[in-house]
């Protein structure tokens, strides 16, 4: 697919070079940009998909917990005590500290 987009881009640039009217020139430019942009995105997608693992190779939550327990030497909890709910997530702190209140203009008490 990516090679078809590259060929489309080259054909569109050639069309732009031999264009006599503004409509053909605009069509060549638009098709050239679309083809080139699609070619770049297809290359990036192929690169990413080549380095990812399939989902069947990923471990489940229970397997990961068992591996962590094996590393620390602790035994995993029995099946009846395992929770099916996800662990609670701590609330995020604000990125910027709150501003202090403006100083009062009145006399100090």
C-alpha positions in Angstrom: 0.0 0.0 0.0 2.8 2.4 0.9 4.4 1.9 -2.5 1.1 2.8 -4.2 1.0 6.0 -2.3 4.5 6.8 -3.4 3.6 6.1 -7.0 0.6 8.3 -6.6 2.8 11.1 -5.3 5.2 10.7 -8.2 2.4 10.7 -10.8 0.9 13.7 -9.2 4.2 15.7 -9.2 4.6 14.7 -12.9 1.0 15.9 -13.6 1.8 19.1 -11.8 4.9 19.7 -14.1 3.0 19.1 -17.3 -0.2 21.0 -16.3 -1.4 23.8 -18.6 -4.3 25.0 -16.4 -4.7 25.9 -12.8 -7.2 23.1 -12.1 -4.9 20.4 -13.2 -2.1 22.1 -11.2 -4.2 22.2 -8.1 -5.2 18.5 -8.5 -1.6 17.5 -9.0 -0.5 19.4 -5.8 -3.3 18.0 -3.7 -2.7 14.4 -4.8 1.0 14.8 -4.4 0.7 16.0 -0.8 -1.8 13.4 0.1 0.3 10.6 -1.5 3.5 11.8 0.2 1.9 12.2 3.6 0.2 8.8 3.3 3.6 7.2 2.3 5.3 8.7 5.4 2.5 7.6 7.7 2.5 4.1 6.2 6.3 3.8 6.7 5.9 4.9 10.4 3.0 2.4 10.9 5.1 -0.5 9.4 8.0 0.5 11.6 5.9 0.5 14.8 4.1 -2.8 14.0 7.4 -4.5 13.3 8.7 -3.8 16.8 5.5 -4.6 18.8 4.6 -7.9 20.5 1.3 -9.6 19.6 -1.4 -9.5 22.3 -1.2 -13.3 22.7 2.4 -12.9 24.0 1.3 -10.5 26.8 0.8 -11.9 30.3 -2.4 -11.5 32.3 -2.7 -9.8 35.6 -2.6 -13.1 37.6 0.6 -14.2 35.8 2.3 -10.9 36.5 1.3 -11.0 40.2 2.7 -14.6 40.4 6.0 -13.5 38.8 6.3 -10.5 41.2 5.6 -12.8 44.1 8.2 -15.3 42.9 10.8 -12.5 42.7 10.2 -11.2 46.2 9.9 -14.7 47.7 6.3 -14.1 48.9 3.5 -16.5 48.1 0.6 -15.1 45.9 -2.7 -14.8 47.7 -5.2 -17.7 47.5 -7.6 -17.5 44.6 -10.6 -16.8 46.9 -8.9 -13.7 48.4 -8.0 -12.2 45.0 -9.9 -9.1 44.1 -11.4 -8.7 40.7 -11.5 -4.9 41.1 -8.6 -2.8 39.8 -6.3 -1.3 42.4 -7.2 2.2 43.5 -5.4 5.1 41.8 -4.1 8.0 43.8 -5.4 11.4 42.6 -3.0 13.4 40.6 -1.4 16.5 42.2 -1.7 19.8 40.3 1.3 20.6 38.2 1.5 24.2 39.5 1.4 25.2 43.1 -1.6 27.3 44.0 -1.0 31.1 44.2 -0.9 32.6 47.7 -3.7 35.0 48.5 -3.0 38.7 47.8 -1.7 40.7 50.8 -4.4 42.7 52.6 -4.2 46.5 52.6 -5.7 46.9 56.0 -3.9 47.2 59.3 -2.6 44.0 60.8 -4.6 42.7 63.7 
